[in-house]
Amino acid sequence: MGAIRFSKVVSNLPQQLEPDTIYFVRTGNGFDLYCTDTTGSIAYQVENATKLRTARTITIGNTSKSFDGSANVSWSLAEIGVTGVGGTFETGDILLTAKTLTAPDWLPANGTVYLQSSYPALFAKVGIIHDPRAPWTQRTSSFGINHIRGVAYGNGLFVAVGDSGKLATSPDGISWTRRTSSFGANQINGVAYGNGLYVAVGVSGLLATSPDGINWTQRTSSFGTYPIYGVTYGNGLFVAVGANGLLATSSDGINWTQRTSSFGTYPIYGVTYGNGLYVAVGVGANGLLATSSDGINWTQRTSSFGANQINGVTYGNGLFVAVGDSGKLATSPDGISWTQRTSSFGTIAIRGVAYGNGLYVAVGANGLLATSSDGINWTQRTSSFGANQINGVAYGNGLFVAVGVSGLLTTLGRSYDPATQFITPIVENVGTGIRAYVKT
């Protein structure tokens, strides 16, 4: 059982119990005592008690106190480690409190829209952020009923790719135009942008480039007839990955060289670049993950995915995030040491992940979509895909675009005018009776 967080006096025991809480249920001249564990289940109970037989030590923050039920025990904010108590708060500081605070010194940290001119110091601190609770809006993708496999943004243009050689572009993520991809009727699996060039990859070793996202030229990929599953760009180098453990690099997107991937003959499904490191992911006997500082020499790492396939990986705000089957999601600050997180997907496969403007977005089967501000704590959102699989997600120009089966495509933009307005930071799940405020 973890440290006790709350104690509550109630007339009846609630049906839904909070974790790490002591409940005092009034009965006769005394009370029944119930103590829950970290899952909200009753760990032990004492009936018709006026005090505990043995005093218990309760620790909140760094302060421990003895409790036997005969008198209330409380902690000050300073005792539980809340910074700023008794001192001066700075603009942008977040305070959790049971008190009601008011403007102009404090604003609710709940995504409320304000004029930038009303709170210029706070706006300068928090900038333009997304409200992850905002609804995702379905758009007409121009793919008909063809599955959309991937999407990317670069140089002011979104590019989406999918089945039957379909490829479309959009300057705003909302209005889409079909283009001739040069893939014929062959499936396109992924697309990336870098160094003034778009690169799209697909089945049968097909790879094409475009300087503008509109006019596409087939190139020799070095993958033979093996499918290419993903491509990325970073530090002056394109890296493409695919079946049979194949991995190739190119400095110009046109001439490609095969490298030894360290995956053997196992498939590689995704690749990304961040903080001076390339990370590639796939599956073998276990969820395979490898890193490279130059894109040429690769080293296998322990992924923490066990036997589960890893489908995608991204980098943002100092953190790598990898996603895979069975709802698995892991993070790493350096691409080498990985920690599993609770993804909120249960056992549903996660197909892709992206980062943009302070927000991570993960997408998967059954229309599931979750967001996180830190890559660690994830919340499910309504995707507007229903029960249809979401294959990928990308961020660009203030907009997230998610794509999936049957030509479905949705966007998450800003629900306010970024030219004149901003929203306060959003702090969720702070506990019953507790409010979150941001200092102006």
N, C-alpha and C positions, 0 to 999 in steps of 0.2 A: 504494500500500500504506500502511496506517495504521501507527501506532506499535506496535512489538513488545510484546506483553503477557506471553508466556511463553516459556521455553526448556525443552525436555525431552530427556533421554537415554533412548533406547528400544532394545530388541533388534531390533524389526521396526517398519516404518512402519505406523501404524494405518490401517484402511480409512476411518474417519471422522476427518478432520483438523480441528483447531480453527483459527479464523482468527487472523492476525497472530501466528504462533507459529514458532519455530525448533525443528526436530526434529534430534537427533543420533542417527543409526542406527549402532550398533556394527558395524564390518566390518574384518577384518584387524587391523593395528596402529593403525588410526585410526577414522574414522567417515565416513559419508555425511551431508551436511548438506542439509536441505530447509527452505525458508522459505515460509510460506503468506501469501496476501494477505487482504484483509478478507472474502472469500467462503469462505475455507478451501481455496482452490485453490493448488497449488504455483506460486509466482512465480519461484523459481530454486533451483538445487541445485548442490552441489559433492560429487563422489564421492571416497571414500577419502582424506579430508582430515585433517590434524592441526591445521590452523588456516586461517583465511581468508587469501586472498591480500591482500585489502584490508580493514582494520578498518572496521567499520560503527558508526555512531552510533545508539544505541537510546535513545528518549525515553519515559519513563513519568512521568505527571504533569508537573511542571515541571523534572524533572532528567534530563539527557542524560549517557550514559556510552559510552565506546568499548568495542567488543567484537570480538575476533578469533578466539574459540573456544579459545584456549590456556588460559584460566582462567575460572572462574565470575565472573559479575557479578551483584550484588544491589543492591536498593534498600531503604532503611528506609521505614517507614510515613510518617515525616515528609517524606522526599524525594518521595514520590508524592502528598503533599497530603492525607493523612488527618488530619482535625481532631481535636483532643483528645489527641493523642499527647504524653506528657510533661506533660499538664495534668490538669484535673479534668473528668470526664464528668458531664453533667447527666442527670437522670431523663428517660427517653424517647429519649436518644441511641442511634443505631444504630452498631454496630461490626462490620466485616467482618474476619475473622481466620482463620488456619489453626489457631490454638490452640483448646483446649477451655476454655470459661469456665463457671462454675457459679453457682448461686444461693447466697446471697440477693442478690448484687450484680448478676448478669447472668442473663437468661432468654433462651431461644432465640426469635429473631424469626421464628417459623414458624406462628403461629396457635394455639399451645397454650392450652388453657383453664385459668384459674386463678381462685381465689376473690378477689373484690374486697377482702375483709378481709385477705388475705395480703399484698397489695402495693398499699395504698391510694394511695401517691404516684404509682405508675405508672398505676393505673387513672384517677386524676384527670387524668393527662396524655393518655392515649390514648383514654379513653372507650369507648363501645360501637361496635364496628366489625363489618363483615361479613367472613366468610371466603369469598372469591370462588371457592375450590375446592370449596365445599360443593355437593352435588347439587341440581338443580332438580327440584321435585316436581310431577307432573301433578295437576290438580284437575278436578272436574266443573264445567263452566262454565255449564251450562243452555242453551247455544247449539245443542245437537245437532250437526249437520254444517255449520251455517252458519259462514262465515268471520267471525272477530272482527277488526275493522279498527283499533280503538284502545282505550285505557284511560287513566284519569286518577284522581287521588286528591285529595280535599278534604273538610274538615270531618268527618273520621272515617269516610269512606266511599269505597270504590273504585266506579267506574262503568265498565263495558265496553260497547262498541257494535259493531255489525256488520251483516251482510247481512240482508235481509228485515225491516228495521226492528227487529231484535232489540237489546234493551238489558237489562243485568242489573246488580245492585248487590251489594256485599259489605262488611260492616264489618271483616272480617279478611283478605280476599283469598283465603280458603279455601272458605267456604260462599257460594254465589251464588244469588240469587233473580231470576227474570225479572220485568220490569216492562213496563207498556204505555208505549211510547215516544212516541206521537202521530205517528210517521213512516209508519204503515201498513206496507206491504210494501217500502218504499223503503230503500235502503242508507244506513247511517249511517257516516260516515268518521272522525269525531273528536269528542273531548269535552274540556272544560276546566272548571276551577272557579276562582272568584274573587269576592270581595266578597259572600259568602253566596249565590252562585248558580252552578248548573251550566248550561253551555251545550253542546248537542250539534249537530253540523252534518252535512249529507249531500248526496245527489244532488238535482238539480232545484231548487237554491237553498233547500232545506229547512233550517230552524233552529228549535230548541226550547229552552226554559229550564225549570229546575226549582229550587225552593228547598231540596228535600230529596233529590233524586235518584230519587224515586219517582213523583211526580206531574209530568207534563210538559205544557207548553203551546207550540203552534206560534206563531212570530213571523214578521213580514215581514223578510226578511234583506237586501233590496236587491240580491241576486244574480240576480234574475229566475229563469230556469230553468237557470242554470249551476251545476254541482256545486261545493260548498264542500268543500275537502280538509282544512282544519285550523283550529284556533282556540287562542288563548292569552289569558292575563290578566296584566297587570302595571301597576303605577303608576296604578291607578284606571281602567284602560281594557281592554276586550276588543278583540282584533284577530282577524278571520276572513279566511281567504285561500282562493282557489279558481281555477277555470278562467278562461281569457281575460284573465289578468292582474288579475282583480278582487280588491280588498282593501277591507274595511269595518271601521269602528270603532264602539264603543258604550260609553258610560259606565255603562249599567245592564243591558246584555245584551238589552234589549227593543227599543230604538229604534236603528237602524243607519244609518250614513252611508257611502257609497262615497267612497274616496280614490284619488288617483293613485298607483299602486304603483311606477312606474318599470319594470315588467315588460312594458309594451306589452300585447300579446295573448297572451303566453306564460303557461302555467300556473304557479301558486304552490302548492307542495305542503306546506310547513311553515312555522311561525312560533314564535318564543319570545321571552321577555323576560328580561333580566338586566343588572345593573350599570348601570341607567339607559338601556338601549338595547333596542329591538326589532330582531330579525333575521328576515327572511323569505327562503325559499329555493325554487328551482324549476329550470326549464330553458328554454333558448331555443336559439340557435345554440351557446351554451355553458352550463355550469352557472351559473345566475344566483343572485345573492345581494345583498340590499339591506338597508340599516339605516335606523333612524329614532329620533330622541330623543323624539318625541312621538306616534308612531303615525300621524301625518297626512302629514308631508313625508318622502319616501323617497329615498335615494341609492344607486345601484348601486355595488357594490364588486367587486374582482377576487377571485374565489372560490378559485382554484387548482385547480378541478375540471376545467378544460379543457372538452371537449364533453360531459362526463358529467352526467347528471341528478342533482340534489341532492334527497334524499327527506325529510330531517329534520334538526333542529337542537335543541340543548339548551344550558342554561347551568348551571354549578355550580362552586363552589370557585374563583371567579375566572377561569374559562375557558369559552369557547364551543366546542362540538364539533358539526361538521356532517358528515353521512354521505350517501352516494349510491351510484350504480351503479358497477359494475366494481371494487368493494371500496374505493372512494375514501373517505377520512376526513381531515378537516382541523381544526385548532384555531386559536383566536385569543384573545388576552387582552383585546382591545378591540372585537371584532366587525368590525374594518375591515381589518386585515392578517392574512392566513390562510396557514398552513403545512401542507402535506400530510404525513401521518404513515403509517407502515406499520400497516395495520389488522388484519392476520392473517386477513382474509377472502379473500385472493388476488384473483381477478377476480369474486367473487360479490357480488351487489348487497346493500347494507346498507339496511335499510328504516326503522330507527328507533334512537333513542339516548335515554338518560335518565341522571340523576345522583341519587345519594342516599347520605348517610352515608359520604362518603369514597370512593365507588366509582362509576365510569362503567360503564354496560352498553350495548353495541351489539348489535342483532339483525338478522337478514336471511334471505335465501333459503337453501334446503337445510338448514334447521334450525340455521344457524350462530349462535353467540352468543359474544361476547368481553367481557372485563372489563379495566378499567384503573384504577389508583389515581391516575394523574396525567393521563390523557387522551392521553398520548403513546405509552406502551409498552402494547401490547395482547396479551392471551393468550386463545386459544380455550378455551372450556369446553364440557362436555357439557350440552346444553340440555334433553334429554328430548323434543324435538320430532321426533327421527329426521331424515328428509330433508324434512320439511314446513316451509314458509315461516313465519317469525315476522314479524308485521306491526308490532308495537309493544311498548313496555315503559314502565312507570311505577313510581315509588317512593312509598311512604307508610307511616307507622306501623311502621317497622322492617322493611318487606317490599318486595321487588321482585316485580312481576307482569308476565309476558310473555304476549302473546296472538298467535294466528295462525290459519292456515287450519283448516277442518274443526272449528271449535269448540274447538281446543286452547288450554289456558291452564295456565301453570306458575307456581310461586312459588319465590323464594329468600329464606329467612328466616335466623334465627340458629340455629346448632346448639348453643346453650348458653342458660342462664337469665340474661337481662340484669338481673334483679333482684339476683342475688348473684354472678354470674360475669362474666368478661371474657376476651378473647383478646389475645395479644400481636400487635403489628404483623407483617405477613407480607412478607418480602423473598424474592423468587424469583430464580432464574437468576443466582446469585452466582459461579458458576465451580467447577470441580473442586477439591475439597479446601478450599474456603472456606466458613466458616459465618457466619451473621448472628446477632447478639445485640442485645438492647435493655437499656439500663441501668435498673435498678429505682429 
